[in-house]
Amino acid sequence: MKIGINSLKPEPIWLEQTETAVELHLAVDGVEFPAPVRVKVKVTRMQEDVLAQGRVWTAARLACSRCLEPFDLDLEGSFDALFVPDTGAYATRKGRRDFEWGDERVNFYSEMTIDLSAEIRECLELELPLKPLCRPSCAGLCPQCGKDLNDGPCDCPPDEGDDPWAALRKLIPPKQAPSD
């Protein structure tokens, strides 16, 4: 999403646009973006600097980390980005020792156009879950036979697990209940 700086007035303006994931170069391993990306952004020009505050919406198709079934997830996020010219006083500080961490959120532009694509991509990528689940109660797959446990139990024997007391239980017989 590119915006010409010369077309901006001193008053904030709202822009809305819909783009595809391909147009935004939005690509994440194991994730498809079947729906278009909707963007609504408030752009404020402050002399040479431009502040962009936006929201983005789309849907992602992911594989559940427990059962491996594909599912759709609605994504919604927001971003704030400050664009300054790369020839100004602020740009000369970049690379110096006193350039603070907070200054890293500043984007530089060299032409009279700012491109919000990187901000939109980053915003959506940060909204993706680390461990996607099709639903909170997903039972996953059986570790022995691979059956989807959401469809019901499998025929595998129950896993005894790793019981650290199993060896001692074999040495000491269980107590018998006193008979009346």
Backbone as CSV, one residue per row, in Angstrom:
resi,resn,N_x,N_y,N_z,CA_x,CA_y,CA_z,C_x,C_y,C_z
1,MET,0.864,-1.162,0.000,0.000,0.000,0.000,0.911,1.225,0.000
2,LYS,0.931,1.927,-1.103,1.796,3.091,-1.247,0.964,4.364,-1.195
3,ILE,1.542,5.388,-0.548,0.868,6.668,-0.386,1.828,7.766,-0.832
4,GLY,1.370,8.623,-1.720,2.167,9.767,-2.160,2.128,10.867,-1.122
5,ILE,3.268,11.314,-0.688,3.339,12.311,0.379,2.822,13.662,-0.098
6,ASN,3.065,14.014,-1.342,2.600,15.314,-1.855,1.083,15.419,-1.874
7,SER,0.390,14.289,-1.905,-1.072,14.322,-1.940,-1.686,14.508,-0.558
8,LEU,-0.867,14.449,0.495,-1.376,14.564,1.865,-1.490,16.022,2.286
9,LYS,-2.534,16.332,2.981,-2.779,17.661,3.540,-2.356,17.658,5.017
10,PRO,-2.282,18.810,5.658,-1.916,18.846,7.081,-2.942,18.155,7.988
11,GLU,-4.195,18.065,7.548,-5.217,17.394,8.357,-5.100,15.878,8.158
12,PRO,-5.382,15.120,9.218,-5.357,13.658,9.077,-6.425,13.181,8.086
13,ILE,-6.098,12.154,7.328,-7.072,11.555,6.413,-7.145,10.058,6.694
14,TRP,-8.297,9.478,6.389,-8.507,8.043,6.529,-8.492,7.425,5.139
15,LEU,-7.757,6.338,4.995,-7.697,5.607,3.734,-8.090,4.157,3.996
16,GLU,-8.841,3.591,3.070,-9.211,2.174,3.153,-8.840,1.519,1.845
17,GLN,-8.294,0.301,1.958,-7.882,-0.422,0.762,-7.939,-1.910,1.043
18,THR,-8.167,-2.666,-0.008,-8.149,-4.117,0.069,-7.085,-4.623,-0.891
19,GLU,-6.194,-5.486,-0.376,-5.126,-6.044,-1.191,-5.051,-7.538,-0.961
20,THR,-4.425,-8.234,-1.892,-4.235,-9.675,-1.733,-2.918,-9.921,-1.007
21,ALA,-2.768,-11.127,-0.487,-1.530,-11.501,0.184,-0.357,-11.467,-0.788
22,VAL,-0.611,-11.785,-2.048,0.445,-11.760,-3.067,0.929,-10.330,-3.294
23,GLU,0.009,-9.385,-3.377,0.380,-7.980,-3.571,1.210,-7.440,-2.408
24,LEU,0.943,-7.935,-1.205,1.678,-7.493,-0.020,2.943,-8.317,0.227
25,HIS,3.178,-9.337,-0.603,4.300,-10.273,-0.418,4.214,-10.928,0.962
26,LEU,2.990,-11.283,1.344,2.725,-11.912,2.633,2.837,-13.420,2.464
27,ALA,3.913,-13.985,2.990,4.149,-15.424,2.865,4.738,-15.937,4.173
28,VAL,4.061,-16.913,4.773,4.507,-17.550,6.007,4.438,-19.050,5.779
29,ASP,5.489,-19.769,6.164,5.507,-21.227,5.982,4.325,-21.886,6.679
30,GLY,3.617,-22.729,5.964,2.499,-23.475,6.519,1.213,-22.680,6.680
31,VAL,1.174,-21.466,6.150,-0.012,-20.616,6.302,-0.444,-20.122,4.930
32,GLU,-1.735,-20.254,4.667,-2.315,-19.684,3.449,-3.184,-18.501,3.852
33,PHE,-3.284,-17.540,2.952,-4.138,-16.376,3.181,-5.172,-16.339,2.060
34,PRO,-6.299,-17.075,2.227,-7.292,-17.160,1.151,-8.140,-15.903,0.981
35,ALA,-8.253,-15.107,2.030,-9.100,-13.910,1.974,-8.243,-12.682,1.688
36,PRO,-8.848,-11.657,1.106,-8.083,-10.422,0.904,-7.780,-9.746,2.243
37,VAL,-6.762,-8.911,2.233,-6.363,-8.157,3.423,-7.015,-6.782,3.355
38,ARG,-7.819,-6.468,4.357,-8.466,-5.149,4.428,-7.624,-4.247,5.316
39,VAL,-7.375,-3.040,4.845,-6.544,-2.091,5.573,-7.313,-0.786,5.729
40,LYS,-7.318,-0.267,6.948,-7.881,1.057,7.220,-6.810,1.814,7.987
41,VAL,-6.375,2.946,7.437,-5.247,3.663,8.022,-5.532,5.158,8.110
42,LYS,-5.123,5.741,9.240,-5.204,7.188,9.429,-3.800,7.735,9.174
43,VAL,-3.688,8.632,8.207,-2.396,9.183,7.815,-2.364,10.660,8.184
44,THR,-1.340,11.039,8.946,-1.180,12.421,9.385,0.178,12.931,8.910
45,ARG,0.155,14.021,8.152,1.412,14.615,7.692,1.796,15.731,8.650
46,MET,3.037,15.660,9.118,3.576,16.670,10.031,4.829,17.236,9.362
47,GLN,4.634,18.213,8.499,5.676,18.790,7.644,6.264,17.674,6.772
48,GLU,7.509,17.253,7.007,8.095,16.190,6.187,7.796,14.801,6.734
49,ASP,7.455,14.696,8.007,7.193,13.414,8.647,5.752,12.985,8.402
50,VAL,5.552,11.662,8.363,4.213,11.107,8.153,3.970,10.022,9.200
51,LEU,2.862,10.144,9.924,2.462,9.150,10.909,1.303,8.345,10.334
52,ALA,1.468,7.029,10.317,0.414,6.128,9.830,-0.032,5.237,10.979
53,GLN,-1.330,5.265,11.282,-1.915,4.432,12.328,-3.023,3.615,11.672
54,GLY,-2.847,2.300,11.667,-3.802,1.494,10.923,-4.246,0.225,11.606
55,ARG,-5.283,-0.359,11.016,-5.814,-1.670,11.427,-5.898,-2.535,10.188
56,VAL,-5.651,-3.818,10.363,-5.719,-4.767,9.248,-6.553,-5.972,9.656
57,TRP,-7.248,-6.543,8.661,-8.097,-7.715,8.872,-7.901,-8.680,7.714
58,THR,-7.850,-9.957,8.019,-7.843,-11.002,6.998,-8.121,-12.340,7.673
59,ALA,-8.098,-13.395,6.884,-8.251,-14.755,7.403,-7.044,-15.566,6.970
60,ALA,-6.627,-16.474,7.835,-5.493,-17.351,7.543,-5.954,-18.799,7.653
61,ARG,-5.414,-19.650,6.800,-5.687,-21.091,6.878,-4.422,-21.752,7.413
62,LEU,-4.589,-22.392,8.597,-3.464,-23.014,9.300,-3.739,-24.485,9.538
63,ALA,-2.718,-25.224,9.910,-2.875,-26.614,10.331,-2.818,-26.644,11.853
64,CYS,-3.758,-27.344,12.468,-3.801,-27.469,13.923,-2.529,-28.175,14.392
65,SER,-1.927,-27.681,15.466,-0.689,-28.278,15.956,-0.925,-29.598,16.699
66,ARG,-2.189,-29.931,17.007,-2.487,-31.201,17.681,-3.014,-32.267,16.729
67,CYS,-3.977,-31.912,15.879,-4.604,-32.925,15.018,-4.204,-32.782,13.552
68,LEU,-3.484,-31.727,13.205,-2.980,-31.464,11.848,-4.063,-31.149,10.826
69,GLU,-5.304,-30.973,11.260,-6.383,-30.626,10.343,-6.325,-29.136,10.014
70,PRO,-6.597,-28.759,8.767,-6.602,-27.334,8.427,-7.839,-26.639,9.003
71,PHE,-7.667,-25.383,9.386,-8.787,-24.584,9.885,-8.510,-23.117,9.558
72,ASP,-9.570,-22.317,9.526,-9.446,-20.890,9.231,-9.462,-20.096,10.526
73,LEU,-8.637,-19.058,10.560,-8.524,-18.198,11.727,-8.606,-16.747,11.269
74,ASP,-9.496,-15.976,11.883,-9.592,-14.550,11.568,-8.471,-13.806,12.280
75,LEU,-7.779,-12.961,11.542,-6.684,-12.165,12.098,-7.070,-10.696,12.077
76,GLU,-6.745,-9.992,13.139,-6.986,-8.560,13.218,-5.864,-7.956,14.048
77,GLY,-5.246,-6.908,13.537,-4.152,-6.277,14.260,-4.074,-4.801,13.946
78,SER,-3.189,-4.119,14.661,-3.016,-2.687,14.438,-1.528,-2.359,14.393
79,PHE,-1.217,-1.217,13.793,0.165,-0.783,13.699,0.242,0.733,13.760
80,ASP,1.381,1.225,14.197,1.723,2.643,14.193,3.089,2.745,13.537
81,ALA,3.238,3.611,12.573,4.519,3.759,11.882,4.781,5.230,11.607
82,LEU,5.999,5.640,11.902,6.425,7.001,11.620,7.420,6.953,10.464
83,PHE,7.180,7.760,9.457,8.054,7.836,8.293,8.704,9.211,8.259
84,VAL,10.035,9.226,8.155,10.780,10.487,8.082,11.701,10.425,6.870
85,PRO,12.059,11.571,6.297,12.953,11.551,5.135,14.354,11.089,5.537
86,ASP,15.007,10.340,4.660,16.336,9.832,4.990,17.429,10.876,4.817
87,THR,17.061,12.091,4.471,18.040,13.170,4.329,17.977,14.142,5.493
88,GLY,17.063,13.956,6.419,16.879,14.889,7.525,17.841,14.656,8.669
89,ALA,17.707,15.480,9.713,18.573,15.403,10.887,18.388,14.081,11.630
90,TYR,17.182,13.556,11.627,16.918,12.298,12.327,17.690,11.154,11.683
91,ALA,17.767,11.145,10.373,18.449,10.066,9.654,19.948,10.077,9.914
92,THR,20.541,11.233,10.183,21.976,11.271,10.432,22.340,10.615,11.751
93,ARG,21.374,10.469,12.660,21.636,9.789,13.936,21.683,8.277,13.785
94,LYS,21.064,7.730,12.741,21.016,6.276,12.573,22.433,5.739,12.439
95,GLY,22.747,4.727,13.214,24.067,4.125,13.184,25.007,4.684,14.244
96,ARG,24.632,5.782,14.889,25.482,6.330,15.946,25.193,5.628,17.263
97,ARG,26.093,5.757,18.198,25.951,5.080,19.491,24.759,5.587,20.295
98,ASP,24.413,6.859,20.173,23.317,7.412,20.965,21.954,7.209,20.302
99,PHE,21.930,6.425,19.229,20.667,6.126,18.562,19.917,5.122,19.428
100,GLU,18.812,5.521,20.039,18.127,4.712,21.038,17.276,3.617,20.411
101,TRP,16.981,2.609,21.234,16.162,1.472,20.769,14.805,1.944,20.288
102,GLY,14.183,2.874,20.974,12.867,3.368,20.583,12.870,3.991,19.201
103,ASP,14.023,4.441,18.752,14.121,5.056,17.434,14.020,4.030,16.306
104,GLU,14.140,2.759,16.606,14.091,1.721,15.572,12.724,1.614,14.907
105,ARG,11.671,2.123,15.523,10.332,2.064,14.942,10.142,3.118,13.857
106,VAL,11.165,3.896,13.593,11.090,4.939,12.582,11.464,4.345,11.236
107,ASN,10.678,4.664,10.223,10.961,4.233,8.855,11.443,5.442,8.068
108,PHE,12.376,5.193,7.184,12.911,6.280,6.365,12.411,6.135,4.944
109,TYR,12.149,7.271,4.303,11.768,7.239,2.889,12.712,8.143,2.103
110,SER,12.961,7.741,0.860,13.871,8.535,0.036,13.131,9.202,-1.114
111,GLU,12.043,8.619,-1.527,11.225,9.232,-2.575,10.032,9.872,-1.893
112,MET,9.198,10.498,-2.621,8.038,11.153,-2.019,6.856,10.193,-1.892
113,THR,7.177,8.926,-1.618,6.166,7.890,-1.453,6.536,7.041,-0.243
114,ILE,5.537,6.721,0.579,5.764,5.770,1.670,5.029,4.482,1.344
115,ASP,5.626,3.383,1.738,5.046,2.068,1.475,4.724,1.406,2.810
116,LEU,3.456,1.112,3.044,3.004,0.509,4.298,3.014,-1.015,4.263
117,SER,3.429,-1.609,3.159,3.363,-3.068,3.010,4.127,-3.801,4.105
118,ALA,5.321,-3.346,4.442,6.119,-4.019,5.477,5.426,-3.948,6.834
119,GLU,4.830,-2.814,7.156,4.112,-2.673,8.429,2.897,-3.591,8.480
120,ILE,2.179,-3.699,7.371,0.998,-4.564,7.304,1.408,-6.023,7.453
121,ARG,2.461,-6.428,6.739,2.957,-7.806,6.839,3.359,-8.147,8.270
122,GLU,4.142,-7.286,8.878,4.613,-7.530,10.241,3.446,-7.610,11.218
123,CYS,2.474,-6.754,11.052,1.301,-6.742,11.921,0.560,-8.081,11.863
124,LEU,0.353,-8.597,10.652,-0.363,-9.865,10.506,0.476,-11.044,10.979
125,GLU,1.766,-11.029,10.711,2.621,-12.132,11.151,2.664,-12.223,12.670
126,LEU,2.615,-11.084,13.351,2.615,-11.093,14.809,1.297,-11.589,15.390
127,GLU,0.232,-11.550,14.631,-1.072,-12.032,15.096,-1.219,-13.550,14.969
128,LEU,-0.328,-14.203,14.227,-0.405,-15.656,14.064,0.000,-16.349,15.357
129,PRO,-0.751,-17.359,15.803,-0.398,-18.067,17.038,0.824,-18.954,16.838
130,LEU,1.613,-19.126,17.906,2.777,-20.013,17.841,2.347,-21.468,17.724
131,LYS,1.328,-21.847,18.465,0.777,-23.210,18.434,-0.690,-23.111,18.045
132,PRO,-0.989,-23.109,16.752,-2.386,-22.957,16.335,-3.228,-24.176,16.730
133,LEU,-4.417,-23.909,17.250,-5.360,-24.972,17.623,-6.675,-24.740,16.901
134,CYS,-7.232,-25.828,16.350,-8.516,-25.711,15.665,-9.623,-25.368,16.652
135,ARG,-9.479,-25.818,17.896,-10.390,-25.474,18.991,-9.657,-25.788,20.296
136,PRO,-9.996,-25.132,21.389,-9.264,-25.354,22.650,-9.340,-26.787,23.158
137,SER,-10.415,-27.490,22.850,-10.583,-28.847,23.365,-10.071,-29.917,22.393
138,CYS,-9.247,-29.557,21.426,-8.742,-30.520,20.447,-7.975,-31.629,21.160
139,ALA,-8.345,-32.888,20.890,-7.720,-34.038,21.539,-6.437,-34.478,20.841
140,GLY,-6.225,-34.057,19.621,-4.991,-34.390,18.919,-5.012,-35.770,18.290
141,LEU,-3.815,-36.290,18.041,-3.649,-37.607,17.416,-3.109,-38.595,18.438
142,CYS,-3.456,-39.872,18.274,-2.909,-40.925,19.123,-1.418,-41.054,18.800
143,PRO,-0.559,-41.041,19.803,0.874,-41.124,19.531,1.314,-42.493,19.023
144,GLN,0.462,-43.521,19.191,0.849,-44.858,18.738,0.326,-45.167,17.337
145,CYS,-0.954,-44.932,17.092,-1.519,-45.320,15.790,-1.799,-44.129,14.877
146,GLY,-1.816,-42.909,15.412,-2.033,-41.721,14.597,-3.490,-41.386,14.331
147,LYS,-4.442,-42.080,14.967,-5.866,-41.796,14.758,-6.228,-40.443,15.368
148,ASP,-7.108,-39.725,14.688,-7.593,-38.440,15.196,-8.522,-38.722,16.376
149,LEU,-8.109,-38.325,17.570,-8.874,-38.608,18.785,-10.106,-37.717,18.916
150,ASN,-10.257,-36.712,18.055,-11.477,-35.906,18.041,-12.646,-36.728,17.493
151,ASP,-12.366,-37.778,16.711,-13.402,-38.644,16.160,-13.791,-39.761,17.120
152,GLY,-13.117,-39.869,18.245,-13.390,-40.919,19.211,-12.103,-41.617,19.605
153,PRO,-12.183,-42.468,20.640,-10.964,-43.149,21.105,-10.489,-44.194,20.091
154,CYS,-9.210,-44.499,20.167,-8.643,-45.522,19.280,-8.600,-46.864,20.021
155,ASP,-8.135,-47.915,19.351,-8.091,-49.253,19.932,-6.759,-49.570,20.593
156,CYS,-5.862,-48.606,20.695,-4.553,-48.844,21.307,-4.712,-49.060,22.812
157,PRO,-3.850,-49.888,23.414,-3.900,-50.047,24.870,-3.503,-48.727,25.530
158,PRO,-4.068,-48.448,26.701,-3.728,-47.180,27.360,-2.239,-47.116,27.677
159,ASP,-1.696,-45.955,27.534,-0.279,-45.730,27.799,-0.072,-45.703,29.301
160,GLU,0.857,-46.542,29.791,1.123,-46.593,31.226,1.922,-45.382,31.676
161,GLY,2.526,-44.717,30.751,3.274,-43.511,31.079,4.614,-43.826,31.706
162,ASP,5.315,-42.813,32.086,6.619,-42.958,32.708,6.429,-42.791,34.209
163,ASP,6.210,-43.912,34.915,5.955,-43.893,36.354,7.263,-44.169,37.089
164,PRO,7.819,-43.180,37.798,9.085,-43.407,38.495,8.973,-44.388,39.667
165,TRP,7.750,-44.660,40.126,7.557,-45.549,41.272,7.212,-46.981,40.854
166,ALA,7.171,-47.257,39.583,6.757,-48.584,39.100,7.665,-49.689,39.624
167,ALA,8.968,-49.492,39.660,9.897,-50.527,40.138,9.670,-50.822,41.615
168,LEU,9.382,-49.790,42.417,9.130,-50.029,43.842,7.805,-50.750,44.071
169,ARG,6.812,-50.440,43.248,5.515,-51.096,43.408,5.625,-52.595,43.140
170,LYS,6.545,-52.971,42.278,6.750,-54.404,42.006,7.401,-55.102,43.200
171,LEU,8.212,-54.400,43.987,8.900,-54.992,45.139,7.985,-55.135,46.348
172,ILE,7.092,-54.160,46.530,6.215,-54.176,47.700,4.802,-54.474,47.226
173,PRO,4.252,-55.605,47.666,2.877,-55.925,47.241,1.882,-54.954,47.878
174,PRO,0.776,-54.685,47.199,-0.220,-53.788,47.769,-0.847,-54.394,49.026
175,LYS,-1.223,-53.521,49.940,-1.830,-53.989,51.203,-3.224,-54.513,50.909
176,GLN,-3.555,-55.599,51.589,-4.883,-56.171,51.476,-5.820,-55.424,52.411
177,ALA,-7.016,-55.209,51.988,-7.999,-54.566,52.841,-8.417,-55.556,53.919
178,PRO,-8.518,-55.091,55.169,-8.917,-56.030,56.232,-10.322,-56.563,55.984
179,SER,-10.478,-57.835,56.176,-11.799,-58.436,55.979,-12.574,-58.420,57.280
180,ASP,-13.845,-58.265,57.237,-14.706,-58.181,58.413,-15.067,-59.536,58.919
